[in-house]
Amino acid sequence: MKNINSGFNNIPEGGEILIYAAGRDGARLEVKLVGETVWLTLSQMVDFFKRDKSVISRHIKNIFEEGELQRKTVVAKYATTAADGKTYAVAYYNLDVRCGTLP
């Protein structure tokens, strides 16, 4: 995964990819861990918090609009190659953008 941050703080290179797998239901979540910081994509947050994508997106938008956190400190973009072979910029969110107060 190549870090392509522009205007964002960089996620330090290196780190680990951790895979969490649940028992019978086969749920699986891969996260990027750098130091003590976990980075997740929006889709991973949807899986982790068991909320609709629109709820997570709205919550993150409100965090930035209210100035609770600055986008450049908690968002990083990485180039990811999809199944179609194309490379896409995917936003990763530092878990400071926690969604523990989701409705």
CYANA upper distance limits for C-alpha pairs under 8 A (distance plus 0.5 A):
  1 MET  CA     78 TYR  CA      6.88
  1 MET  CA     79 ALA  CA      6.51
  1 MET  CA     80 THR  CA      6.47
  2 LYS  CA     78 TYR  CA      6.04
  2 LYS  CA     79 ALA  CA      5.71
  2 LYS  CA     80 THR  CA      7.83
  3 ASN  CA     10 ASN  CA      7.81
  3 ASN  CA     11 ILE  CA      7.92
  3 ASN  CA     13 GLU  CA      8.11
  3 ASN  CA     76 ALA  CA      8.30
  3 ASN  CA     77 LYS  CA      6.84
  3 ASN  CA     78 TYR  CA      4.95
  3 ASN  CA     79 ALA  CA      6.80
  4 ILE  CA     76 ALA  CA      8.46
  4 ILE  CA     77 LYS  CA      6.17
  4 ILE  CA     78 TYR  CA      5.71
  4 ILE  CA     79 ALA  CA      6.70
  4 ILE  CA     89 ALA  CA      8.02
  5 ASN  CA      9 ASN  CA      7.58
  5 ASN  CA     10 ASN  CA      6.49
  5 ASN  CA     76 ALA  CA      6.25
  5 ASN  CA     77 LYS  CA      5.61
  5 ASN  CA     78 TYR  CA      7.36
  6 SER  CA     77 LYS  CA      8.40
  7 GLY  CA     72 LYS  CA      7.15
  8 PHE  CA     71 ARG  CA      8.05
  8 PHE  CA     72 LYS  CA      4.80
  8 PHE  CA     73 THR  CA      7.10
  8 PHE  CA     75 VAL  CA      7.04
  8 PHE  CA     76 ALA  CA      6.34
  8 PHE  CA     77 LYS  CA      8.42
  9 ASN  CA     72 LYS  CA      6.19
  9 ASN  CA     73 THR  CA      6.09
  9 ASN  CA     74 VAL  CA      8.14
  9 ASN  CA     75 VAL  CA      7.96
  9 ASN  CA     76 ALA  CA      7.13
 10 ASN  CA     76 ALA  CA      6.66
 11 ILE  CA     34 VAL  CA      8.00
 11 ILE  CA     76 ALA  CA      6.91
 12 PRO  CA     34 VAL  CA      7.39
 14 GLY  CA     34 VAL  CA      7.60
 15 GLY  CA     32 LYS  CA      7.51
 15 GLY  CA     33 LEU  CA      6.08
 15 GLY  CA     34 VAL  CA      4.78
 15 GLY  CA     35 GLY  CA      7.21
 16 GLU  CA     32 LYS  CA      6.32
 16 GLU  CA     33 LEU  CA      5.63
 16 GLU  CA     34 VAL  CA      6.88
 17 ILE  CA     30 GLU  CA      6.97
 17 ILE  CA     31 VAL  CA      6.06
 17 ILE  CA     32 LYS  CA      5.11
 17 ILE  CA     33 LEU  CA      6.55
 18 LEU  CA     30 GLU  CA      6.02
 18 LEU  CA     31 VAL  CA      5.79
 18 LEU  CA     32 LYS  CA      6.89
 18 LEU  CA     33 LEU  CA      7.38
 19 ILE  CA     28 ARG  CA      7.38
 19 ILE  CA     29 LEU  CA      6.16
 19 ILE  CA     30 GLU  CA      4.84
 19 ILE  CA     31 VAL  CA      6.97
 20 TYR  CA     28 ARG  CA      6.03
 20 TYR  CA     29 LEU  CA      5.60
 20 TYR  CA     30 GLU  CA      6.75
 21 ALA  CA     26 GLY  CA      7.10
 21 ALA  CA     27 ALA  CA      6.13
 21 ALA  CA     28 ARG  CA      4.79
 21 ALA  CA     29 LEU  CA      6.95
 22 ALA  CA     26 GLY  CA      6.12
 22 ALA  CA     27 ALA  CA      5.58
 22 ALA  CA     28 ARG  CA      6.81
 23 GLY  CA     27 ALA  CA      8.02
 29 LEU  CA     44 GLN  CA      7.29
 29 LEU  CA     47 ASP  CA      8.10
 29 LEU  CA     48 PHE  CA      7.97
 30 GLU  CA     44 GLN  CA      8.29
 31 VAL  CA     38 VAL  CA      7.13
 31 VAL  CA     39 TRP  CA      6.71
 31 VAL  CA     40 LEU  CA      6.35
 31 VAL  CA     44 GLN  CA      8.44
 32 LYS  CA     38 VAL  CA      6.30
 32 LYS  CA     39 TRP  CA      5.65
 32 LYS  CA     40 LEU  CA      7.27
 33 LEU  CA     37 THR  CA      6.17
 33 LEU  CA     38 VAL  CA      5.15
 33 LEU  CA     39 TRP  CA      6.84
 34 VAL  CA     38 VAL  CA      7.07
 34 VAL  CA     39 TRP  CA      8.43
 37 THR  CA     94 ASN  CA      7.26
 37 THR  CA     95 LEU  CA      7.65
 38 VAL  CA     94 ASN  CA      6.40
 38 VAL  CA     95 LEU  CA      6.27
 39 TRP  CA     92 TYR  CA      6.19
 39 TRP  CA     93 TYR  CA      5.72
 39 TRP  CA     94 ASN  CA      5.04
 39 TRP  CA     95 LEU  CA      6.57
 40 LEU  CA     44 GLN  CA      6.17
 40 LEU  CA     45 MET  CA      6.78
 40 LEU  CA     92 TYR  CA      5.63
 40 LEU  CA     93 TYR  CA      5.75
 40 LEU  CA     94 ASN  CA      7.16
 40 LEU  CA     95 LEU  CA      7.69
 41 THR  CA     45 MET  CA      6.82
 41 THR  CA     90 VAL  CA      7.77
 41 THR  CA     91 ALA  CA      6.51
 41 THR  CA     92 TYR  CA      5.01
 41 THR  CA     93 TYR  CA      6.53
 42 LEU  CA     46 VAL  CA      6.82
 42 LEU  CA     53 LYS  CA      7.89
 42 LEU  CA     56 ILE  CA      7.98
 42 LEU  CA     57 SER  CA      8.06
 42 LEU  CA     91 ALA  CA      8.03
 42 LEU  CA     92 TYR  CA      7.71
 42 LEU  CA     93 TYR  CA      7.96
 43 SER  CA     47 ASP  CA      6.94
 43 SER  CA     53 LYS  CA      7.71
 44 GLN  CA     48 PHE  CA      6.51
 45 MET  CA     49 PHE  CA      6.30
 45 MET  CA     50 LYS  CA      8.35
 45 MET  CA     56 ILE  CA      7.93
 46 VAL  CA     50 LYS  CA      6.01
 46 VAL  CA     51 ARG  CA      5.84
 46 VAL  CA     52 ASP  CA      6.67
 46 VAL  CA     53 LYS  CA      6.21
 46 VAL  CA     56 ILE  CA      7.31
 47 ASP  CA     51 ARG  CA      7.78
 49 PHE  CA     99 CYS  CA      7.88
 51 ARG  CA     55 VAL  CA      7.01
 51 ARG  CA     56 ILE  CA      7.33
 52 ASP  CA     56 ILE  CA      7.12
 53 LYS  CA     57 SER  CA      6.59
 54 SER  CA     58 ARG  CA      6.48
 55 VAL  CA     59 HIS  CA      6.64
 55 VAL  CA    102 LEU  CA      8.20
 56 ILE  CA     60 ILE  CA      6.73
 56 ILE  CA     99 CYS  CA      7.72
 56 ILE  CA    102 LEU  CA      8.23
 57 SER  CA     61 LYS  CA      6.59
 58 ARG  CA     62 ASN  CA      6.64
 59 HIS  CA     63 ILE  CA      6.81
 59 HIS  CA     99 CYS  CA      7.75
 59 HIS  CA    102 LEU  CA      7.70
 60 ILE  CA     64 PHE  CA      7.03
 60 ILE  CA     97 VAL  CA      7.25
 61 LYS  CA     65 GLU  CA      6.63
 62 ASN  CA     66 GLU  CA      6.36
 63 ILE  CA     67 GLY  CA      6.77
 63 ILE  CA     68 GLU  CA      5.78
 63 ILE  CA     69 LEU  CA      6.65
 63 ILE  CA     97 VAL  CA      8.15
 64 PHE  CA     68 GLU  CA      6.68
 64 PHE  CA     69 LEU  CA      6.18
 64 PHE  CA     70 GLN  CA      6.56
 64 PHE  CA     71 ARG  CA      6.86
 69 LEU  CA     73 THR  CA      8.06
 69 LEU  CA     74 VAL  CA      8.02
 69 LEU  CA     97 VAL  CA      8.24
 70 GLN  CA     74 VAL  CA      7.33
 71 ARG  CA     75 VAL  CA      6.17
 72 LYS  CA     76 ALA  CA      8.04
 74 VAL  CA     93 TYR  CA      6.15
 74 VAL  CA     94 ASN  CA      5.38
 74 VAL  CA     95 LEU  CA      8.23
 74 VAL  CA     96 ASP  CA      7.28
 74 VAL  CA     97 VAL  CA      7.44
 75 VAL  CA     91 ALA  CA      6.94
 75 VAL  CA     92 TYR  CA      6.16
 75 VAL  CA     93 TYR  CA      5.24
 75 VAL  CA     94 ASN  CA      6.80
 76 ALA  CA     91 ALA  CA      6.16
 76 ALA  CA     92 TYR  CA      5.75
 76 ALA  CA     93 TYR  CA      7.12
 77 LYS  CA     89 ALA  CA      6.43
 77 LYS  CA     90 VAL  CA      5.82
 77 LYS  CA     91 ALA  CA      4.90
 77 LYS  CA     92 TYR  CA      6.43
 78 TYR  CA     89 ALA  CA      5.99
 78 TYR  CA     90 VAL  CA      5.87
 78 TYR  CA     91 ALA  CA      7.04
 78 TYR  CA     92 TYR  CA      7.82
 79 ALA  CA     87 THR  CA      6.63
 79 ALA  CA     88 TYR  CA      5.97
 79 ALA  CA     89 ALA  CA      5.09
 79 ALA  CA     90 VAL  CA      6.72
 80 THR  CA     87 THR  CA      5.90
 80 THR  CA     88 TYR  CA      5.82
 80 THR  CA     89 ALA  CA      6.77
 80 THR  CA     90 VAL  CA      7.06
 81 THR  CA     85 GLY  CA      6.37
 81 THR  CA     86 LYS  CA      6.05
 81 THR  CA     87 THR  CA      4.80
 81 THR  CA     88 TYR  CA      6.78
 82 ALA  CA     86 LYS  CA      6.16
 82 ALA  CA     87 THR  CA      6.77
 82 ALA  CA     88 TYR  CA      7.73
 93 TYR  CA     97 VAL  CA      7.11
